[in-house]
Amino acid sequence: MSNLENSLNESLSLLKSNKYNEALEILKKIEIEDSRVFFLLGTIYSVMKNINLGEEFLIKASKLDNKNSSIFNNLANLMVVKGDLESAKKNYLTAIEIDQNIDSMSEIANIYINENNLDDAKRYLNMALEKDPEHKKSNFRLGNLYLKLNEHKKGLN
């Protein structure tokens, strides 16, 4: 295994243990421009609430790897935090287009619910539940959507 792979695995392990600063120190020492490094940096900075650095590194990652739906999903999540819902929707849709990212389906539906665009919200929630009928966020949101539409008994069928 290469030094890059070892560093990525070690930083990922630290990230999963919520040891963000230690993971950052390992990633900052990597001199290779690699989408996985930028993705992890962007994700860690996002979790640490450093939105600008999170966005910067996720954009770098997306330029090096435009086929990784997780990059676009995380970038969309940041855009929601920033209040840029149009950019968030664009990034969620990119993630969905890449590989039918179920989290992106559920999150874009949530934006549509908040915009009172209930037809599109319902469409994306149903898409998510077709992929995984047990997806908790999507089931919860669809139930709330049915309540909002006064169609809550449909959720029982």
C-alpha positions in Angstrom: 0.0 0.0 0.0 1.3 3.5 -0.9 2.0 6.3 1.5 -1.0 8.1 0.1 -3.3 5.2 0.7 -1.9 4.7 4.2 -2.4 8.4 5.0 -5.9 8.3 3.6 -6.8 5.3 5.6 -5.3 6.7 8.8 -7.1 10.0 8.4 -10.4 8.3 7.6 -10.1 6.2 10.7 -9.4 9.4 12.8 -12.4 11.1 11.1 -14.7 8.2 12.1 -13.4 8.6 15.7 -14.2 12.3 15.6 -10.5 13.2 15.9 -10.7 15.9 13.3 -7.6 17.9 14.1 -5.4 14.8 14.0 -6.9 13.8 10.6 -6.3 17.3 9.3 -2.7 17.2 10.3 -2.1 14.0 8.3 -4.0 15.3 5.2 -2.2 18.6 5.2 1.1 16.8 4.8 0.0 15.1 1.6 1.5 17.0 -1.3 -0.3 15.1 -4.1 -3.4 16.7 -5.6 -5.9 13.9 -5.1 -9.7 14.2 -5.0 -9.9 11.9 -2.0 -7.6 14.2 0.0 -9.6 17.3 -1.0 -12.9 15.4 -0.2 -11.7 14.5 3.3 -10.4 17.9 3.9 -13.6 19.5 2.8 -15.7 17.1 4.8 -13.6 17.6 8.0 -13.7 21.4 7.7 -17.5 21.2 7.1 -18.0 19.1 10.2 -15.8 21.6 12.1 -18.1 24.4 10.9 -15.4 26.0 8.8 -17.8 26.5 5.8 -15.5 28.5 3.6 -12.6 26.0 3.7 -15.0 23.1 3.5 -16.5 24.5 0.3 -13.0 25.3 -1.1 -11.8 21.8 -0.7 -15.0 20.1 -1.9 -14.9 22.3 -5.1 -11.3 21.2 -5.7 -12.3 17.6 -5.2 -15.2 18.0 -7.6 -12.9 19.3 -10.3 -10.6 16.3 -10.0 -13.4 13.7 -9.7 -16.8 14.7 -11.2 -18.2 11.1 -10.8 -18.2 10.9 -7.0 -21.7 11.6 -5.8 -20.6 12.1 -2.2 -18.5 15.1 -3.1 -21.6 16.8 -4.6 -23.9 15.7 -1.8 -21.5 17.2 0.8 -21.1 20.3 -1.2 -24.9 20.6 -1.4 -25.2 20.2 2.3 -22.8 23.1 2.7 -24.8 25.2 0.4 -27.9 24.6 2.5 -26.0 25.8 5.6 -25.0 28.9 3.6 -28.6 29.5 2.6 -27.8 29.1 -1.1 -30.6 26.7 -2.0 -30.3 27.0 -5.7 -26.6 25.8 -5.6 -27.7 23.1 -3.1 -30.3 21.8 -5.5 -27.9 21.9 -8.4 -25.4 19.8 -6.4 -28.0 17.4 -5.1 -29.2 16.9 -8.7 -25.6 16.2 -9.8 -25.2 13.6 -7.1 -28.5 12.0 -8.1 -27.5 12.0 -11.8 -24.2 10.3 -11.0 -25.5 7.3 -9.1 -29.0 7.9 -7.7 -27.6 9.1 -4.4 -30.4 8.3 -1.9 -29.3 10.9 0.6 -29.4 13.6 -2.1 -32.9 12.5 -3.1 -34.1 12.9 0.5 -32.3 16.2 1.0 -33.5 17.8 -2.2 -37.0 16.7 -1.3 -36.7 18.5 2.0 -35.8 21.7 0.2 -38.8 21.3 -2.1 -41.0 20.7 1.0 -39.7 24.0 2.5 -40.4 25.7 -0.8 -43.9 24.2 -0.8 -43.1 22.4 -4.1 -44.8 19.3 -2.8 -45.1 17.4 -6.1 -41.3 17.5 -6.7 -40.7 16.6 -3.0 -43.0 13.6 -3.2 -41.4 12.5 -6.5 -37.9 12.5 -5.0 -39.0 10.9 -1.7 -40.7 8.1 -3.7 -37.5 7.6 -5.8 -35.5 7.3 -2.6 -37.9 4.8 -1.1 -37.9 2.8 -4.3 -34.1 2.3 -3.7 -34.4 1.7 0.0 -37.9 1.3 1.5 -36.3 1.5 5.0 -34.6 4.9 4.5 -35.6 6.6 7.7 -35.2 10.3 6.7 -37.2 9.7 3.5 -40.0 7.8 5.3 -40.2 10.5 8.0 -40.3 13.2 5.4 -42.9 11.4 3.2 -45.1 10.9 6.3 -44.8 14.6 7.1 -45.6 15.5 3.5 -48.7 13.3 3.6 -49.8 15.2 6.8 -49.2 18.5 5.1 -51.3 17.3 2.1 -53.9 15.9 4.5 -53.3 12.6 2.9 -51.8 11.0 6.0 -53.8 7.8 5.7 -51.8 7.0 2.5 -48.7 6.5 4.7 -50.5 3.6 6.4 -51.1 1.5 3.2 
